[in-house]
Amino acid sequence: MPTYNVSKSFNWQGTITDKVASVCRMFGLTTDRLTERRFNHSCQLEINDSNIIYLTGPSGAGKSVLLRELEKSVSPPSDRVNLARIKLPSDKTLIDCIDGDLLRSLRMLSIAGLNDCFCILNQPRNLSDGQKYRFRLAMALAAKKKFIFADEFCSELDRITAAVISYNVHKFAKRTGTIFILASSHDDILLDLSPDVLVVKELSGPTQVIYKRTPIKSGFNSTSR
C-alpha cells in the first residue's frame, strides 16, 4: 500500500504598515509574532488503486495546498492529469474532442453529465462554466491516467448534478482502478461519491485522515496527522 507524505509551510510575508500595526494592536498580536508565524499544511495518506481521496473543509483551510503537493508527489508526471490544466479546444465539437470510437466518446461525456445532443455537438468554448468543468472531467476520464486531480470538485454545479456525477465517478474508479484526488468544501456529495479516504482540513489544528472500513464493517477509521 503506497504511502504519500506531503507537507508545505508558509511564512507570513508582508509589510508592516501603519494599518497592519493597528490591526495587530486590536487583536493583541505583536508584529514579531506575526512575522514569525508559519502556516503548516501536512498529511500522510495510504492510497491504493481505485481509491477516491476527498479533501474537504472550510474555504481557506489549505485543501488546495494539500492537493497540489499530492499532485507533485505522483511520479512520473505522465501518470496524472489535473482538470484545471486541460485546455478547451476551439475548433472541434465535444464528441470529436474525446479520443476513441463513437460509443466510448459518448460514454465519457455521459459519465460527466454531458448527454444532451445539442451540447455534444457544441464547441467547448461555447459551453457554460458548469458544462466546461464537466467537459474537462470527460477529457480527464478519457485520458487513461492513473491519477485524476480536481480542485473545487463539482463546486460550480447544481447539487443534483453534482450528486449524479459523484456517483458516476465512484463507479468509474472502481471499474477502471483510476485514483481520484478531489477537493471541495461541499459535504453533500459524500454519500454518492463514497470516498475511500476523507481528509478533513480545518482552519487550525491537525489534518484529520479518515479511512473507510471494509464493506462488511461500513464506516470510517479516523487518524490525525
C-alpha positions in Angstrom: 0.0 0.0 0.0 1.8 3.2 -1.2 2.2 5.9 1.4 2.3 9.6 0.4 3.7 12.2 2.9 3.1 15.8 1.9 4.0 18.9 3.8 4.0 22.6 2.9 4.8 25.6 5.1 4.4 29.3 4.5 5.8 32.2 6.5 3.8 35.4 6.8 5.0 37.7 4.0 4.0 41.3 4.0 4.9 44.8 5.0 4.3 46.2 8.5 2.3 49.3 7.5 0.5 51.6 9.9 -2.8 49.7 9.2 -1.1 46.3 9.8 0.3 47.5 13.1 -3.1 48.9 14.1 -4.8 45.6 13.4 -2.1 43.7 15.4 -2.8 46.0 18.4 -6.5 45.5 18.0 -6.1 41.7 18.4 -3.2 41.8 20.9 -0.7 40.5 18.4 2.9 41.7 18.3 4.5 42.3 15.0 7.3 40.0 15.9 4.8 37.1 16.5 3.2 38.0 13.1 6.4 37.8 11.2 7.4 34.6 12.8 4.0 32.9 12.1 4.2 29.8 10.0 1.2 28.2 8.2 1.7 24.4 8.1 -0.2 22.0 5.9 0.7 18.3 6.0 -0.8 14.8 5.9 0.2 11.2 5.3 -2.0 9.1 3.1 -2.1 5.4 2.2 -3.5 5.2 -1.4 -4.5 2.1 -3.4 -5.7 1.7 -6.9 -9.3 2.7 -7.5 -9.3 4.9 -4.3 -11.1 8.2 -4.1 -9.5 10.7 -1.8 -11.7 13.6 -0.9 -10.1 16.7 0.8 -12.7 18.8 2.5 -13.0 21.6 5.0 -13.8 25.4 5.1 -12.6 27.8 2.5 -9.0 28.9 3.2 -8.1 25.9 5.3 -5.5 24.6 2.8 -7.3 22.0 0.8 -5.8 23.3 -2.5 -2.3 23.3 -1.0 -2.5 19.7 0.0 -4.0 18.7 -3.4 -1.1 20.5 -5.2 1.5 18.8 -3.0 -0.1 15.4 -3.5 0.0 16.0 -7.3 3.7 16.9 -7.2 4.4 13.6 -5.3 3.0 11.5 -8.1 5.7 10.3 -10.4 6.1 10.1 -13.3 4.1 13.2 -14.2 2.7 11.3 -17.2 0.6 9.2 -14.7 -1.5 12.2 -13.7 -3.9 14.7 -15.1 -5.4 17.8 -13.4 -8.7 19.2 -14.6 -7.5 22.8 -14.2 -4.8 22.3 -16.8 -7.0 20.8 -19.5 -7.4 23.2 -22.4 -10.6 23.8 -24.2 -10.3 23.2 -28.0 -11.8 25.9 -30.1 -12.0 24.1 -33.5 -13.9 20.9 -32.6 -17.2 19.7 -31.2 -17.3 17.9 -27.9 -17.8 14.5 -29.5 -14.7 15.0 -31.7 -12.5 16.1 -28.7 -12.7 12.7 -27.0 -10.4 10.0 -28.3 -11.7 6.7 -29.3 -14.7 5.4 -31.2 -18.2 6.9 -31.0 -19.5 4.8 -28.2 -16.5 5.4 -26.0 -16.7 9.1 -26.6 -20.4 9.2 -25.8 -19.7 7.1 -22.6 -17.1 9.5 -21.3 -19.3 12.5 -21.9 -22.3 10.8 -20.3 -20.3 10.0 -17.2 -19.5 13.7 -16.9 -23.2 14.6 -17.3 -22.9 15.8 -20.9 -25.5 13.7 -22.8 -27.7 16.4 -24.4 -27.5 16.2 -28.2 -27.0 19.9 -28.8 -24.4 20.1 -26.1 -22.4 17.2 -27.5 -22.4 18.9 -30.9 -21.4 22.2 -29.5 -17.8 23.6 -29.2 -16.2 23.7 -25.7 -15.6 27.4 -25.8 -19.4 28.0 -26.1 -20.3 26.0 -23.0 -21.4 27.4 -19.7 -18.9 27.4 -16.9 -20.5 24.3 -15.3 -20.5 22.5 -18.7 -16.9 23.4 -19.2 -16.0 21.8 -15.9 -17.8 18.7 -16.8 -16.2 18.6 -20.2 -12.7 18.8 -18.6 -13.8 15.9 -16.4 -14.8 13.9 -19.5 -11.4 14.7 -21.1 -9.6 13.5 -17.9 -11.6 10.3 -17.8 -10.7 9.6 -21.4 -7.0 10.3 -20.9 -6.4 6.9 -19.2 -4.2 8.4 -16.5 -3.7 6.6 -13.2 -4.4 9.7 -11.1 -7.0 12.4 -11.7 -6.8 15.6 -9.7 -9.7 18.1 -9.4 -9.9 21.1 -7.1 -13.3 22.6 -6.3 -14.8 19.3 -7.4 -18.4 19.9 -8.7 -18.5 23.2 -6.7 -19.9 25.1 -9.7 -22.7 22.6 -10.4 -26.2 22.4 -9.1 -26.3 19.9 -6.3 -28.4 17.3 -8.1 -26.0 17.2 -11.0 -23.1 17.2 -8.5 -24.5 14.1 -6.8 -25.1 12.3 -10.1 -21.5 13.0 -11.3 -20.1 12.0 -7.9 -21.9 8.6 -8.2 -20.6 8.2 -11.7 -17.0 9.0 -10.7 -17.3 6.4 -7.9 -18.4 3.7 -10.3 -15.7 4.7 -12.8 -12.9 4.5 -10.2 -14.0 1.0 -9.1 -14.3 -0.3 -12.6 -11.0 1.1 -14.0 -8.7 1.3 -11.0 -8.3 5.1 -11.5 -7.3 7.1 -8.4 -9.2 10.3 -7.9 -7.9 13.0 -5.6 -10.5 15.7 -5.2 -11.0 18.8 -3.1 -14.1 20.8 -2.2 -15.8 22.3 0.8 -19.1 20.6 -0.1 -20.1 17.6 2.1 -23.5 16.9 0.4 -21.9 14.6 -2.2 -20.2 12.3 0.3 -22.9 9.6 0.1 -22.8 9.4 -3.7 -19.0 9.8 -4.0 -18.3 7.4 -1.2 -14.6 8.2 -0.8 -12.2 5.7 0.4 -10.2 8.3 2.3 -11.6 11.5 3.7 -9.1 14.3 4.5 -10.6 16.9 6.8 -8.6 20.2 6.8 -9.7 22.7 9.4 -8.6 26.3 9.7 -6.5 25.3 12.7 -5.3 22.1 14.2 -4.0 18.8 12.7 -5.4 17.4 9.5 -7.7 14.5 10.1 -7.4 11.5 7.8 -10.3 9.1 7.8 -10.1 5.7 6.1 -13.2 3.9 5.0 -13.6 0.4 6.5 -14.3 -2.7 4.6 -17.8 -3.0 3.2 -18.6 -5.7 5.9 -17.9 -3.1 8.6 -19.4 0.0 7.0 -18.0 3.3 8.3 -14.6 5.0 8.7 -11.5 4.7 10.7 -10.0 8.0 11.8 -6.5 9.2 12.3 -5.0 12.6 12.7 -1.7 13.8 11.1 
